[in-house]
Amino acid sequence: KKIGCELVGEASNGKEALELIERLHPQIVITDINMPGINGIDLISYIGNKEYKRDCHVIAISAFDDFNYVKWCKRLSAKTSVNN
């Protein structure tokens, strides 16, 4: 609240996240790359799909040390952070 943000939803897997995104239309989505069901890269891709196109920013977070995941997310216009 201090920075003008409100948490509108929280999901434990990619499918649940997608359902919440479709229903709540958030401005920012923070996702892990590795999730059960729909993974973070597929979720980012779906959000950016022209048919679905939501006006939201995506921040992808991962504990993977493989920089290819970061490259994929950047191609999909996500802000990325790799935790080592």
Biopython code that builds the backbone (N, CA, C, O; Angstrom):
import numpy as np
from Bio.PDB.StructureBuilder import StructureBuilder

atoms = [
    (1, "LYS", "N", (0.812, -1.190, 0.000)),
    (1, "LYS", "CA", (0.000, 0.000, 0.000)),
    (1, "LYS", "C", (0.857, 1.255, 0.000)),
    (1, "LYS", "O", (0.447, 2.286, -0.533)),
    (2, "LYS", "N", (2.033, 1.180, 0.588)),
    (2, "LYS", "CA", (2.916, 2.344, 0.642)),
    (2, "LYS", "C", (3.320, 2.819, -0.750)),
    (2, "LYS", "O", (3.551, 4.011, -0.957)),
    (3, "ILE", "N", (3.407, 1.904, -1.694)),
    (3, "ILE", "CA", (3.819, 2.285, -3.053)),
    (3, "ILE", "C", (2.641, 2.311, -4.028)),
    (3, "ILE", "O", (2.839, 2.418, -5.238)),
    (4, "GLY", "N", (1.444, 2.216, -3.515)),
    (4, "GLY", "CA", (0.259, 2.322, -4.357)),
    (4, "GLY", "C", (-0.168, 1.036, -5.023)),
    (4, "GLY", "O", (-0.870, 1.063, -6.034)),
    (5, "CYS", "N", (0.247, -0.095, -4.471)),
    (5, "CYS", "CA", (-0.139, -1.395, -5.034)),
    (5, "CYS", "C", (-1.070, -2.125, -4.067)),
    (5, "CYS", "O", (-0.996, -1.957, -2.850)),
    (6, "GLU", "N", (-1.936, -2.931, -4.645)),
    (6, "GLU", "CA", (-2.848, -3.749, -3.849)),
    (6, "GLU", "C", (-2.769, -5.182, -4.352)),
    (6, "GLU", "O", (-2.895, -5.423, -5.553)),
    (7, "LEU", "N", (-2.562, -6.136, -3.451)),
    (7, "LEU", "CA", (-2.542, -7.548, -3.811)),
    (7, "LEU", "C", (-3.987, -7.982, -4.069)),
    (7, "LEU", "O", (-4.828, -7.928, -3.171)),
    (8, "VAL", "N", (-4.267, -8.411, -5.298)),
    (8, "VAL", "CA", (-5.641, -8.788, -5.634)),
    (8, "VAL", "C", (-5.826, -10.294, -5.755)),
    (8, "VAL", "O", (-6.958, -10.772, -5.827)),
    (9, "GLY", "N", (-4.726, -11.050, -5.779)),
    (9, "GLY", "CA", (-4.858, -12.498, -5.890)),
    (9, "GLY", "C", (-3.535, -13.187, -5.684)),
    (9, "GLY", "O", (-2.469, -12.586, -5.815)),
    (10, "GLU", "N", (-3.624, -14.475, -5.354)),
    (10, "GLU", "CA", (-2.443, -15.300, -5.146)),
    (10, "GLU", "C", (-2.781, -16.712, -5.590)),
    (10, "GLU", "O", (-3.837, -17.242, -5.243)),
    (11, "ALA", "N", (-1.886, -17.319, -6.357)),
    (11, "ALA", "CA", (-2.140, -18.654, -6.897)),
    (11, "ALA", "C", (-1.006, -19.600, -6.521)),
    (11, "ALA", "O", (0.138, -19.179, -6.348)),
    (12, "SER", "N", (-1.337, -20.878, -6.396)),
    (12, "SER", "CA", (-0.319, -21.872, -6.055)),
    (12, "SER", "C", (0.166, -22.658, -7.273)),
    (12, "SER", "O", (1.082, -23.472, -7.161)),
    (13, "ASN", "N", (-0.446, -22.419, -8.436)),
    (13, "ASN", "CA", (0.008, -23.078, -9.663)),
    (13, "ASN", "C", (-0.381, -22.215, -10.871)),
    (13, "ASN", "O", (-1.142, -21.256, -10.742)),
    (14, "GLY", "N", (0.143, -22.565, -12.024)),
    (14, "GLY", "CA", (-0.079, -21.770, -13.224)),
    (14, "GLY", "C", (-1.518, -21.720, -13.698)),
    (14, "GLY", "O", (-1.979, -20.678, -14.163)),
    (15, "LYS", "N", (-2.232, -22.825, -13.588)),
    (15, "LYS", "CA", (-3.631, -22.852, -14.013)),
    (15, "LYS", "C", (-4.471, -21.913, -13.155)),
    (15, "LYS", "O", (-5.295, -21.154, -13.666)),
    (16, "GLU", "N", (-4.255, -21.974, -11.859)),
    (16, "GLU", "CA", (-4.967, -21.097, -10.937)),
    (16, "GLU", "C", (-4.604, -19.630, -11.209)),
    (16, "GLU", "O", (-5.467, -18.753, -11.162)),
    (17, "ALA", "N", (-3.334, -19.378, -11.492)),
    (17, "ALA", "CA", (-2.887, -18.011, -11.803)),
    (17, "ALA", "C", (-3.602, -17.476, -13.041)),
    (17, "ALA", "O", (-4.063, -16.334, -13.051)),
    (18, "LEU", "N", (-3.693, -18.293, -14.073)),
    (18, "LEU", "CA", (-4.352, -17.878, -15.304)),
    (18, "LEU", "C", (-5.824, -17.560, -15.065)),
    (18, "LEU", "O", (-6.347, -16.581, -15.597)),
    (19, "GLU", "N", (-6.484, -18.379, -14.273)),
    (19, "GLU", "CA", (-7.894, -18.125, -13.945)),
    (19, "GLU", "C", (-8.056, -16.797, -13.206)),
    (19, "GLU", "O", (-8.983, -16.035, -13.483)),
    (20, "LEU", "N", (-7.151, -16.524, -12.267)),
    (20, "LEU", "CA", (-7.215, -15.261, -11.523)),
    (20, "LEU", "C", (-6.931, -14.067, -12.434)),
    (20, "LEU", "O", (-7.591, -13.034, -12.330)),
    (21, "ILE", "N", (-5.958, -14.207, -13.318)),
    (21, "ILE", "CA", (-5.622, -13.129, -14.245)),
    (21, "ILE", "C", (-6.813, -12.811, -15.139)),
    (21, "ILE", "O", (-7.127, -11.643, -15.367)),
    (22, "GLU", "N", (-7.474, -13.842, -15.645)),
    (22, "GLU", "CA", (-8.634, -13.641, -16.516)),
    (22, "GLU", "C", (-9.782, -12.962, -15.775)),
    (22, "GLU", "O", (-10.527, -12.174, -16.357)),
    (23, "ARG", "N", (-9.918, -13.272, -14.496)),
    (23, "ARG", "CA", (-11.029, -12.727, -13.717)),
    (23, "ARG", "C", (-10.730, -11.352, -13.134)),
    (23, "ARG", "O", (-11.606, -10.488, -13.101)),
    (24, "LEU", "N", (-9.491, -11.143, -12.671)),
    (24, "LEU", "CA", (-9.158, -9.940, -11.923)),
    (24, "LEU", "C", (-8.478, -8.834, -12.734)),
    (24, "LEU", "O", (-8.467, -7.676, -12.317)),
    (25, "HIS", "N", (-7.911, -9.187, -13.890)),
    (25, "HIS", "CA", (-7.233, -8.222, -14.772)),
    (25, "HIS", "C", (-6.205, -7.365, -14.030)),
    (25, "HIS", "O", (-6.325, -6.140, -14.011)),
    (26, "PRO", "N", (-5.195, -7.993, -13.418)),
    (26, "PRO", "CA", (-4.206, -7.217, -12.664)),
    (26, "PRO", "C", (-3.314, -6.376, -13.577)),
    (26, "PRO", "O", (-3.177, -6.672, -14.764)),
    (27, "GLN", "N", (-2.717, -5.337, -13.022)),
    (27, "GLN", "CA", (-1.782, -4.509, -13.768)),
    (27, "GLN", "C", (-0.371, -5.085, -13.736)),
    (27, "GLN", "O", (0.426, -4.840, -14.641)),
    (28, "ILE", "N", (-0.063, -5.857, -12.685)),
    (28, "ILE", "CA", (1.251, -6.484, -12.534)),
    (28, "ILE", "C", (1.051, -7.946, -12.149)),
    (28, "ILE", "O", (0.241, -8.259, -11.276)),
    (29, "VAL", "N", (1.791, -8.838, -12.803)),
    (29, "VAL", "CA", (1.784, -10.260, -12.458)),
    (29, "VAL", "C", (3.217, -10.644, -12.107)),
    (29, "VAL", "O", (4.139, -10.413, -12.889)),
    (30, "ILE", "N", (3.396, -11.228, -10.936)),
    (30, "ILE", "CA", (4.700, -11.751, -10.523)),
    (30, "ILE", "C", (4.581, -13.265, -10.546)),
    (30, "ILE", "O", (3.726, -13.837, -9.870)),
    (31, "THR", "N", (5.438, -13.913, -11.323)),
    (31, "THR", "CA", (5.336, -15.364, -11.478)),
    (31, "THR", "C", (6.695, -16.034, -11.350)),
    (31, "THR", "O", (7.730, -15.451, -11.670)),
    (32, "ASP", "N", (6.665, -17.253, -10.881)),
    (32, "ASP", "CA", (7.847, -18.108, -10.900)),
    (32, "ASP", "C", (7.882, -18.771, -12.269)),
    (32, "ASP", "O", (6.838, -18.974, -12.889)),
    (33, "ILE", "N", (9.057, -19.105, -12.735)),
    (33, "ILE", "CA", (9.158, -19.809, -14.015)),
    (33, "ILE", "C", (8.744, -21.267, -13.850)),
    (33, "ILE", "O", (8.117, -21.840, -14.741)),
    (34, "ASN", "N", (9.090, -21.869, -12.718)),
    (34, "ASN", "CA", (8.791, -23.278, -12.493)),
    (34, "ASN", "C", (7.570, -23.415, -11.586)),
    (34, "ASN", "O", (7.653, -23.217, -10.374)),
    (35, "MET", "N", (6.434, -23.758, -12.198)),
    (35, "MET", "CA", (5.193, -23.964, -11.442)),
    (35, "MET", "C", (4.518, -25.222, -11.948)),
    (35, "MET", "O", (4.710, -25.613, -13.099)),
    (36, "PRO", "N", (3.728, -25.859, -11.099)),
    (36, "PRO", "CA", (2.956, -27.013, -11.562)),
    (36, "PRO", "C", (1.879, -26.580, -12.559)),
    (36, "PRO", "O", (1.412, -25.441, -12.524)),
    (37, "GLY", "N", (1.502, -27.478, -13.425)),
    (37, "GLY", "CA", (0.467, -27.176, -14.420)),
    (37, "GLY", "C", (1.049, -26.332, -15.527)),
    (37, "GLY", "O", (1.905, -26.798, -16.279)),
    (38, "ILE", "N", (0.603, -25.108, -15.639)),
    (38, "ILE", "CA", (1.117, -24.171, -16.629)),
    (38, "ILE", "C", (2.357, -23.515, -16.036)),
    (38, "ILE", "O", (2.276, -22.909, -14.967)),
    (39, "ASN", "N", (3.514, -23.622, -16.713)),
    (39, "ASN", "CA", (4.714, -23.007, -16.151)),
    (39, "ASN", "C", (4.719, -21.501, -16.423)),
    (39, "ASN", "O", (3.899, -20.996, -17.190)),
    (40, "GLY", "N", (5.638, -20.803, -15.796)),
    (40, "GLY", "CA", (5.696, -19.354, -15.900)),
    (40, "GLY", "C", (5.908, -18.847, -17.315)),
    (40, "GLY", "O", (5.328, -17.831, -17.699)),
    (41, "ILE", "N", (6.732, -19.538, -18.100)),
    (41, "ILE", "CA", (6.979, -19.108, -19.476)),
    (41, "ILE", "C", (5.704, -19.223, -20.297)),
    (41, "ILE", "O", (5.392, -18.321, -21.074)),
    (42, "ASP", "N", (4.966, -20.308, -20.141)),
    (42, "ASP", "CA", (3.691, -20.451, -20.856)),
    (42, "ASP", "C", (2.674, -19.415, -20.384)),
    (42, "ASP", "O", (1.897, -18.899, -21.188)),
    (43, "LEU", "N", (2.675, -19.109, -19.092)),
    (43, "LEU", "CA", (1.774, -18.102, -18.553)),
    (43, "LEU", "C", (2.085, -16.729, -19.155)),
    (43, "LEU", "O", (1.177, -16.008, -19.570)),
    (44, "ILE", "N", (3.361, -16.377, -19.199)),
    (44, "ILE", "CA", (3.779, -15.099, -19.791)),
    (44, "ILE", "C", (3.389, -15.052, -21.263)),
    (44, "ILE", "O", (2.896, -14.036, -21.752)),
    (45, "SER", "N", (3.611, -16.147, -21.953)),
    (45, "SER", "CA", (3.265, -16.215, -23.375)),
    (45, "SER", "C", (1.771, -16.020, -23.578)),
    (45, "SER", "O", (1.355, -15.316, -24.498)),
    (46, "TYR", "N", (0.970, -16.633, -22.734)),
    (46, "TYR", "CA", (-0.477, -16.511, -22.843)),
    (46, "TYR", "C", (-0.932, -15.074, -22.575)),
    (46, "TYR", "O", (-1.792, -14.547, -23.281)),
    (47, "ILE", "N", (-0.350, -14.450, -21.556)),
    (47, "ILE", "CA", (-0.700, -13.070, -21.229)),
    (47, "ILE", "C", (-0.388, -12.149, -22.401)),
    (47, "ILE", "O", (-1.141, -11.214, -22.675)),
    (48, "GLY", "N", (0.718, -12.408, -23.093)),
    (48, "GLY", "CA", (1.135, -11.570, -24.212)),
    (48, "GLY", "C", (0.487, -11.919, -25.536)),
    (48, "GLY", "O", (0.697, -11.219, -26.527)),
    (49, "ASN", "N", (-0.299, -12.988, -25.576)),
    (49, "ASN", "CA", (-0.966, -13.424, -26.799)),
    (49, "ASN", "C", (-1.894, -12.327, -27.313)),
    (49, "ASN", "O", (-2.638, -11.726, -26.539)),
    (50, "LYS", "N", (-1.848, -12.071, -28.605)),
    (50, "LYS", "CA", (-2.649, -10.994, -29.191)),
    (50, "LYS", "C", (-4.149, -11.167, -28.951)),
    (50, "LYS", "O", (-4.862, -10.178, -28.782)),
    (51, "GLU", "N", (-4.628, -12.390, -28.935)),
    (51, "GLU", "CA", (-6.061, -12.624, -28.710)),
    (51, "GLU", "C", (-6.439, -12.347, -27.254)),
    (51, "GLU", "O", (-7.561, -11.931, -26.966)),
    (52, "TYR", "N", (-5.512, -12.577, -26.358)),
    (52, "TYR", "CA", (-5.772, -12.423, -24.925)),
    (52, "TYR", "C", (-5.361, -11.041, -24.428)),
    (52, "TYR", "O", (-5.996, -10.477, -23.537)),
    (53, "LYS", "N", (-4.332, -10.523, -24.991)),
    (53, "LYS", "CA", (-3.640, -9.278, -24.632)),
    (53, "LYS", "C", (-4.233, -8.480, -23.478)),
    (53, "LYS", "O", (-5.234, -7.781, -23.639)),
    (54, "ARG", "N", (-3.620, -8.592, -22.343)),
    (54, "ARG", "CA", (-3.990, -7.815, -21.173)),
    (54, "ARG", "C", (-2.967, -6.695, -20.997)),
    (54, "ARG", "O", (-1.789, -6.869, -21.308)),
    (55, "ASP", "N", (-3.407, -5.582, -20.512)),
    (55, "ASP", "CA", (-2.513, -4.466, -20.258)),
    (55, "ASP", "C", (-1.904, -4.644, -18.874)),
    (55, "ASP", "O", (-2.290, -3.968, -17.920)),
    (56, "CYS", "N", (-0.947, -5.561, -18.778)),
    (56, "CYS", "CA", (-0.290, -5.784, -17.503)),
    (56, "CYS", "C", (1.190, -6.061, -17.726)),
    (56, "CYS", "O", (1.609, -6.496, -18.799)),
    (57, "HIS", "N", (1.956, -5.802, -16.695)),
    (57, "HIS", "CA", (3.387, -6.053, -16.714)),
    (57, "HIS", "C", (3.638, -7.377, -16.008)),
    (57, "HIS", "O", (2.943, -7.727, -15.054)),
    (58, "VAL", "N", (4.641, -8.110, -16.487)),
    (58, "VAL", "CA", (4.966, -9.399, -15.885)),
    (58, "VAL", "C", (6.382, -9.360, -15.345)),
    (58, "VAL", "O", (7.318, -8.946, -16.030)),
    (59, "ILE", "N", (6.521, -9.802, -14.102)),
    (59, "ILE", "CA", (7.833, -9.967, -13.484)),
    (59, "ILE", "C", (8.014, -11.458, -13.258)),
    (59, "ILE", "O", (7.232, -12.076, -12.536)),
    (60, "ALA", "N", (9.050, -12.046, -13.875)),
    (60, "ALA", "CA", (9.321, -13.478, -13.731)),
    (60, "ALA", "C", (10.496, -13.662, -12.782)),
    (60, "ALA", "O", (11.533, -13.015, -12.925)),
    (61, "ILE", "N", (10.319, -14.550, -11.815)),
    (61, "ILE", "CA", (11.353, -14.831, -10.823)),
    (61, "ILE", "C", (11.700, -16.317, -10.901)),
    (61, "ILE", "O", (10.822, -17.165, -11.061)),
    (62, "SER", "N", (13.003, -16.620, -10.784)),
    (62, "SER", "CA", (13.399, -18.017, -10.849)),
    (62, "SER", "C", (14.647, -18.278, -10.023)),
    (62, "SER", "O", (15.508, -17.410, -9.882)),
    (63, "ALA", "N", (14.732, -19.479, -9.482)),
    (63, "ALA", "CA", (15.945, -19.918, -8.796)),
    (63, "ALA", "C", (16.838, -20.701, -9.749)),
    (63, "ALA", "O", (17.943, -21.097, -9.376)),
    (64, "PHE", "N", (16.371, -20.931, -10.983)),
    (64, "PHE", "CA", (17.191, -21.630, -11.975)),
    (64, "PHE", "C", (18.424, -20.805, -12.301)),
    (64, "PHE", "O", (18.352, -19.578, -12.382)),
    (65, "ASP", "N", (19.554, -21.475, -12.488)),
    (65, "ASP", "CA", (20.760, -20.752, -12.873)),
    (65, "ASP", "C", (21.002, -20.829, -14.381)),
    (65, "ASP", "O", (22.059, -20.418, -14.858)),
    (66, "ASP", "N", (20.049, -21.342, -15.119)),
    (66, "ASP", "CA", (20.146, -21.446, -16.575)),
    (66, "ASP", "C", (19.643, -20.142, -17.198)),
    (66, "ASP", "O", (18.454, -19.834, -17.126)),
    (67, "PHE", "N", (20.545, -19.389, -17.802)),
    (67, "PHE", "CA", (20.199, -18.081, -18.354)),
    (67, "PHE", "C", (19.232, -18.177, -19.527)),
    (67, "PHE", "O", (18.643, -17.167, -19.912)),
    (68, "ASN", "N", (19.052, -19.362, -20.108)),
    (68, "ASN", "CA", (18.093, -19.523, -21.212)),
    (68, "ASN", "C", (16.671, -19.204, -20.776)),
    (68, "ASN", "O", (15.877, -18.699, -21.570)),
    (69, "TYR", "N", (16.340, -19.496, -19.510)),
    (69, "TYR", "CA", (15.014, -19.149, -19.002)),
    (69, "TYR", "C", (14.821, -17.638, -19.013)),
    (69, "TYR", "O", (13.756, -17.142, -19.381)),
    (70, "VAL", "N", (15.848, -16.921, -18.613)),
    (70, "VAL", "CA", (15.784, -15.460, -18.609)),
    (70, "VAL", "C", (15.608, -14.939, -20.026)),
    (70, "VAL", "O", (14.811, -14.032, -20.266)),
    (71, "LYS", "N", (16.354, -15.514, -20.968)),
    (71, "LYS", "CA", (16.237, -15.086, -22.374)),
    (71, "LYS", "C", (14.814, -15.286, -22.887)),
    (71, "LYS", "O", (14.270, -14.415, -23.566)),
    (72, "TRP", "N", (14.209, -16.433, -22.566)),
    (72, "TRP", "CA", (12.834, -16.690, -23.003)),
    (72, "TRP", "C", (11.876, -15.652, -22.439)),
    (72, "TRP", "O", (11.022, -15.126, -23.152)),
    (73, "CYS", "N", (12.025, -15.368, -21.169)),
    (73, "CYS", "CA", (11.132, -14.397, -20.537)),
    (73, "CYS", "C", (11.317, -13.010, -21.134)),
    (73, "CYS", "O", (10.339, -12.294, -21.353)),
    (74, "LYS", "N", (12.540, -12.632, -21.395)),
    (74, "LYS", "CA", (12.793, -11.325, -21.993)),
    (74, "LYS", "C", (12.186, -11.248, -23.389)),
    (74, "LYS", "O", (11.654, -10.206, -23.774)),
    (75, "ARG", "N", (12.258, -12.329, -24.145)),
    (75, "ARG", "CA", (11.625, -12.355, -25.475)),
    (75, "ARG", "C", (10.121, -12.143, -25.364)),
    (75, "ARG", "O", (9.492, -11.594, -26.269)),
    (76, "LEU", "N", (9.562, -12.578, -24.261)),
    (76, "LEU", "CA", (8.125, -12.428, -24.029)),
    (76, "LEU", "C", (7.812, -11.128, -23.286)),
    (76, "LEU", "O", (6.691, -10.931, -22.818)),
    (77, "SER", "N", (8.799, -10.250, -23.180)),
    (77, "SER", "CA", (8.659, -8.913, -22.572)),
    (77, "SER", "C", (8.436, -8.928, -21.065)),
    (77, "SER", "O", (7.825, -8.005, -20.526)),
    (78, "ALA", "N", (8.911, -9.939, -20.390)),
    (78, "ALA", "CA", (8.797, -9.960, -18.924)),
    (78, "ALA", "C", (10.031, -9.323, -18.307)),
    (78, "ALA", "O", (11.116, -9.363, -18.886)),
    (79, "LYS", "N", (9.861, -8.744, -17.149)),
    (79, "LYS", "CA", (10.999, -8.287, -16.355)),
    (79, "LYS", "C", (11.481, -9.514, -15.610)),
    (79, "LYS", "O", (10.672, -10.241, -15.034)),
    (80, "THR", "N", (12.778, -9.758, -15.608)),
    (80, "THR", "CA", (13.273, -11.007, -15.034)),
    (80, "THR", "C", (14.274, -10.764, -13.920)),
    (80, "THR", "O", (14.978, -9.755, -13.887)),
    (81, "SER", "N", (14.309, -11.722, -13.014)),
    (81, "SER", "CA", (15.281, -11.707, -11.925)),
    (81, "SER", "C", (15.705, -13.148, -11.679)),
    (81, "SER", "O", (14.861, -14.013, -11.448)),
    (82, "VAL", "N", (16.992, -13.406, -11.726)),
    (82, "VAL", "CA", (17.494, -14.746, -11.457)),
    (82, "VAL", "C", (18.166, -14.712, -10.098)),
    (82, "VAL", "O", (19.143, -13.990, -9.901)),
    (83, "ASN", "N", (17.646, -15.491, -9.161)),
    (83, "ASN", "CA", (18.204, -15.543, -7.808)),
    (83, "ASN", "C", (19.242, -16.632, -7.730)),
    (83, "ASN", "O", (18.971, -17.776, -8.093)),
    (84, "ASN", "N", (20.421, -16.297, -7.265)),
    (84, "ASN", "CA", (21.494, -17.293, -7.108)),
    (84, "ASN", "C", (21.738, -17.565, -5.647)),
    (84, "ASN", "O", (22.601, -18.373, -5.306)),
]
sb = StructureBuilder()
sb.init_structure("model")
sb.init_model(0)
sb.init_chain("A")
sb.init_seg("    ")
for serial, (resi, resn, name, xyz) in enumerate(atoms, 1):
    if name == "N":
        sb.init_residue(resn, " ", resi, " ")
    sb.init_atom(name, np.array(xyz, "f"), 0.0, 1.0, " ", f" {name:<3s}", serial, name[0])
structure = sb.get_structure()
